[in-house]
Amino acid sequence: MRWDRPYRGINAVGDAFPAVVNITHNPMRIDGLLVFHFGTQLLGIKQDRVSYVGARASAEFSTVTFPAPAADLYLNAAIPSPGREFAAPQAYVMAAALDDRGKAVPGFEAEKCLIQNSDRVDAPLRWGEKSARELAGRTISLRFYLRSANIYAVTAK
């Protein structure tokens, strides 16, 4: 796998942590993992979980607006976040579908879409019996509310 990382040779933490090994090579893709040579070890992360939005305490964020697809939406998320299994009783993700004015679309309010105890790449975003498919063609955004959770991606199928 080849990435263009123009500052590959720069250690972002500088001299503050001299023991930190700087990764200077492209990752290898092995069995769904991106694997890096890190000092004397090989360390990997799931290739669909390179970046995420996460929160230990309560947080919220919104996506940019987009035309709702004629498809169901799915969440790639870990609830609770990896390493925070002890927080499972209070870990959650809720999602609201917002109209082009930033208001919740009736029937698509956050309290109707609650996901807990899920570590999946395809957790369906559902508001009771409703699917985002019903919003096809409308300009929407999604507002997520989360606690002790990582959100990696939203996909449509």
ABEGO torsion letter per residue (X at the ends): XBBBBAAAABBAAEAABAABBBBABBBBBBGGBBBBBBEABBBBBBAAAABBBBBABBBBBBBBBBBBBBBBBBBBBBOBBBGAAAAAAABBBBBBBBBAAGBBBBGABAAABBBBGBBBAABBBBBEABBAAAABGBBBBBBBBBBGBBBABBBBX
